[in-house]
Amino acid sequence: MSVEEIHPSYPIWHPSTQMKTSPPPLKVVKGQGVMLELEDGRQILDCISSWWVTIHGHSHPILANALYQQAQQLEHVIFAGFTHEPAEQLARKLLNHLPKSLTRVFFSDNGSTAVEVALKMAYQYWYNQGETQRTSFIGFEGGYHGDTLGAMSVGGSTSWWQTFQLLMFSIDVVPFPATFDRDPNVEAHEAQSLETITRLLKQNPDRYAGIFIEPLVQGAAGMRLCRPQFLQELESLARSFDVLLIYDEVMTGFGRTGEFFACLKSATTPDILCLSKGLSGGCLPLAVTLATEDIYRAFYSDDIHKAFLHGHSYTGNPLACATGVASLELLEQNPEFRAIEHQHRYYLEKWLIGHPKVEQLRTCGTIAAMEVRTEDQSSYFNAIGPTLRSRFLEEGFLLRPLGNTIYIMPPYCITPNQLESIYQAIRRVLDTL
Ligand SMILES: *Cc1c(COP(=O)(O)O)cnc(C)c1O
């Protein structure tokens, strides 16, 4: 082994990256609105909200100010036995935007922990009531819920984690009725999925603690959409078989689907709801898991063992909560996110519909996606992904295809001209394939 390998000049080990084969990371010195500025002066348009978190654009002055003000007041305090104004404000504000049956807000730090909390909360909800046999969950093919072991287990159908198979608990996986514009088979796929779920619930009515789903859009699986009708049927199944319905809105929350939350857009109400990514406007790590009063009451007791004994050092961090409050206010005052779906449709039509290299065009709110036709199967490991990524970068666009799925998920401050420039770049790159 060379000295260089033992003492690398660049010590950072990057997430979700094969360090040997990936191009060296680009150094970003500044972010402003939808633009990122690199050390070498290049300007890159952030078309994916930096891993789906930056909803109002980079370095937003109102978020920066909220952070600065709060940092001078109280940067952090233990959240067991103590509370503070930013957390209380954020909790109340969130509840105001959500279905009335969700009444309780449990803080944590990121999407994966929000999901771990949901898993443990659902399990213990039944356990505290003597139903200790409800040890399993139903999840969907392609579901992604985070990178910690519990979250991996509920998203266990993906092939990323075959290394860890023996460490993960098993769940029952059912088909996800993924659909796209003018999909002739959507109803058949939905029926098949609902039948599978019904069969499982009938066979083992007491086995399941809950059903886990990313409502309306499966993100990491490749921006796979399902219809609101499907969620409505799923909700009534969960109710009639008395299992908890758990929504992972870590990605779909805060305007992504064109409505404040996917549960509102689909007119459905989960028993447990996970939020993170857009919660602090992309400023700081923060997450919440919301629950109904019925769930909260199952833990409310004189017995310490019935309490939800879960917590993280940075739970409810005041800086993150203060940016969360400011971010929600920005969202309330700036309804642009509702108009982006219309623009996506217009530019898809203008630049990409009928292009021989793409199929399965689809939009949901601020998200647009399509499959690039290749010889290989559609999948995250489709070799065209990295090629497309570097071609887009050369053009000045941060797009990070999931395998052969190209998707656009911009910060909401993007202008129509900037959005159109993304479509033109995609068109240019597709034309050269
Ligand atoms: C990103 C994501 C997570 C995990 O969130 P992290 O903050 O990355 O841990 C969980 N669920 C969904 C739907 C996500 O998109």
The ligand as an ORCA input file, in Angstrom:
! r2SCAN-3c Opt
* xyz 0 1
  C     -34.580     10.592      2.271
  C     -35.668      9.735      2.762
  C     -35.597      9.108      4.012
  C     -34.356      9.161      4.867
  O     -34.083     10.449      5.306
  P     -32.597     10.824      5.813
  O     -32.742     12.196      6.343
  O     -31.739     10.743      4.578
  O     -32.218      9.829      6.826
  C     -36.674      8.380      4.440
  N     -37.782      8.275      3.699
  C     -37.897      8.864      2.486
  C     -39.165      8.726      1.724
  C     -36.841      9.608      1.972
  O     -36.940     10.166      0.767
*
